[in-house]
Amino acid sequence: MVVPILAAVLLTALPCPTPHPHKQYARCASASAKSSNIMQERALRRRVIWMARIAYLERREAGLSELLAQTRAASLEFRDSRIARFRGLEVGPTLVTADFLGSPIVRVTVTNRGSNAAGALLIAHLRDRDGRSADASEAVESLSPGESRSVEILCPNRFIPTSIDWSVVWL
């Protein structure tokens, strides 16, 4: 019992090493002005670099858009003037083209003739001459009453469709 008390007394009596005081230099008024100028210069450099990156990305986007416009040798497969009606939602007329890889692209106009806003998943059922079929879908959200929207649906299958039917799943 005496040993822990003696150890505690000795530990408190021993001098502790003092931490090295940090040297602080007196700053003159021009030093703070210089540091603020440096900070402003660094901020300006960051903005310039950021703007250069944005300009690069915009040029790249424009180049890619131009490439897609040049390679988009979309051939018209067929046009369907029928309009399918689903509880106030009109789907049609439809235009089906094929992209440069041979995959169908379905372009359709969707109109909400109902009195409430509507959201739906449009499903295009495509068929070709040989009886093969493929489905492609696209979600149309928050279509206001009377609003009409053009929708583009991409089908990953590579075939030439000759007919199209529609179905709708309400969201």
C-alpha positions in Angstrom: 0.0 0.0 0.0 2.9 2.3 0.7 4.5 1.6 -2.7 1.8 3.1 -4.9 1.6 6.2 -2.7 5.4 6.6 -2.9 5.4 6.1 -6.7 2.7 8.8 -7.1 4.6 11.2 -4.9 7.9 10.6 -6.9 6.1 11.0 -10.2 4.6 14.3 -9.3 7.9 15.6 -7.8 10.0 14.8 -10.9 10.3 17.8 -13.3 8.5 17.3 -16.6 10.3 18.3 -19.8 8.8 21.6 -21.0 7.6 21.7 -24.6 9.6 23.8 -27.0 7.9 27.1 -27.4 7.1 27.9 -30.9 8.9 30.9 -32.2 6.6 33.6 -33.3 7.9 36.3 -35.5 6.6 39.8 -35.5 4.7 40.4 -38.7 4.7 43.7 -40.3 1.7 45.2 -42.0 3.2 44.5 -45.5 3.5 40.8 -44.7 -0.3 40.4 -44.2 -0.9 42.4 -47.3 1.5 40.1 -49.2 -0.2 37.0 -47.9 -3.7 38.3 -48.9 -2.3 39.0 -52.4 -0.9 35.5 -52.6 -4.2 34.0 -51.5 -6.1 36.1 -54.1 -3.6 35.0 -56.8 -4.0 31.3 -55.8 -7.8 31.7 -55.9 -7.6 33.3 -59.3 -5.3 30.5 -60.6 -7.8 27.9 -59.4 -10.6 29.7 -61.2 -8.6 29.9 -64.4 -7.8 26.2 -64.2 -11.4 25.4 -63.6 -12.6 27.5 -66.5 -10.0 25.9 -68.8 -11.3 22.4 -67.8 -14.8 23.5 -68.5 -13.8 24.9 -71.9 -12.1 21.6 -72.7 -15.1 19.6 -71.7 -17.4 21.8 -73.8 -15.1 21.4 -76.8 -15.1 17.7 -76.3 -18.9 17.6 -76.0 -19.3 19.6 -79.2 -16.9 17.3 -81.0 -18.8 14.2 -79.8 -22.1 15.7 -80.8 -20.7 16.5 -84.3 -19.4 13.0 -84.6 -22.8 11.5 -83.6 -24.5 13.9 -86.1 -22.2 12.7 -88.9 -22.4 9.0 -88.1 -26.1 9.1 -87.4 -27.0 7.6 -90.8 -30.4 6.7 -89.4 -32.5 5.0 -92.0 -36.2 5.2 -91.8 -37.7 1.7 -91.2 -41.4 2.6 -91.0 -43.9 5.2 -89.9 -47.0 4.2 -87.9 -49.7 6.9 -87.8 -52.0 4.9 -85.4 -52.6 6.5 -82.0 -53.0 4.1 -79.0 -55.2 5.4 -76.2 -54.7 4.3 -72.5 -57.1 6.0 -70.0 -56.4 9.5 -71.2 -52.9 8.9 -72.4 -52.4 9.0 -76.2 -49.3 7.3 -77.7 -48.5 8.0 -81.3 -47.8 8.7 -84.1 -44.6 6.6 -84.2 -41.5 6.8 -86.3 -39.0 3.9 -86.2 -35.5 4.4 -87.5 -32.3 2.4 -87.3 -29.1 3.8 -86.0 -25.7 3.2 -87.7 -25.3 -0.1 -85.8 -28.7 -1.4 -86.9 -30.6 -1.0 -83.6 -34.1 0.4 -83.8 -34.8 3.8 -82.4 -38.5 4.5 -81.7 -39.7 8.1 -81.7 -43.2 8.7 -80.4 -45.3 11.6 -79.2 -47.1 11.1 -75.9 -50.0 13.3 -75.0 -51.9 13.5 -71.7 -55.6 14.0 -72.5 -56.7 13.3 -68.9 -57.5 15.9 -66.2 -54.7 14.8 -63.8 -51.0 14.6 -64.1 -49.8 11.2 -65.3 -46.7 9.1 -65.2 -46.3 5.9 -67.1 -43.8 3.4 -68.4 -44.2 3.0 -72.1 -43.4 -0.4 -73.5 -42.9 -0.8 -77.3 -43.4 -4.3 -78.6 -41.5 -4.5 -81.9 -41.8 -7.4 -84.4 -39.9 -8.1 -87.7 -40.9 -10.1 -90.8 -39.6 -13.4 -89.4 -41.7 -13.2 -86.2 -38.8 -12.2 -83.9 -39.8 -9.7 -81.3 -38.1 -7.3 -78.9 -39.4 -4.9 -76.2 -38.1 -1.5 -75.4 -39.4 0.8 -72.7 -39.1 4.4 -71.4 -40.5 6.1 -68.3 -42.5 9.3 -68.9 -42.9 11.1 -65.6 -45.2 14.0 -64.5 -47.0 14.6 -67.8 -49.4 17.5 -67.0 -52.9 17.6 -68.3 -52.9 18.6 -72.0 -49.1 18.3 -72.2 -47.4 16.6 -75.1 -43.9 15.2 -75.1 -41.7 13.6 -77.7 -40.0 10.4 -76.4 -37.1 8.5 -77.9 -36.8 4.8 -77.0 -33.7 2.9 -77.9 -33.8 -0.9 -78.5 -30.6 -2.8 -78.0 -31.5 -5.6 -80.3 -30.1 -5.5 -83.8 -33.0 -6.2 -86.2 -35.3 -4.5 -88.6 -38.8 -4.1 -87.1 -41.9 -4.0 -89.3 -44.6 -3.5 -86.7 -45.1 -2.0 -83.3 -47.6 -2.3 -80.5 -47.8 -0.4 -77.2 -48.6 -1.2 -73.6 -48.5 1.1 -70.6 -47.7 0.5 -66.9 -48.9 3.4 -64.7 -46.4 4.9 -62.3 
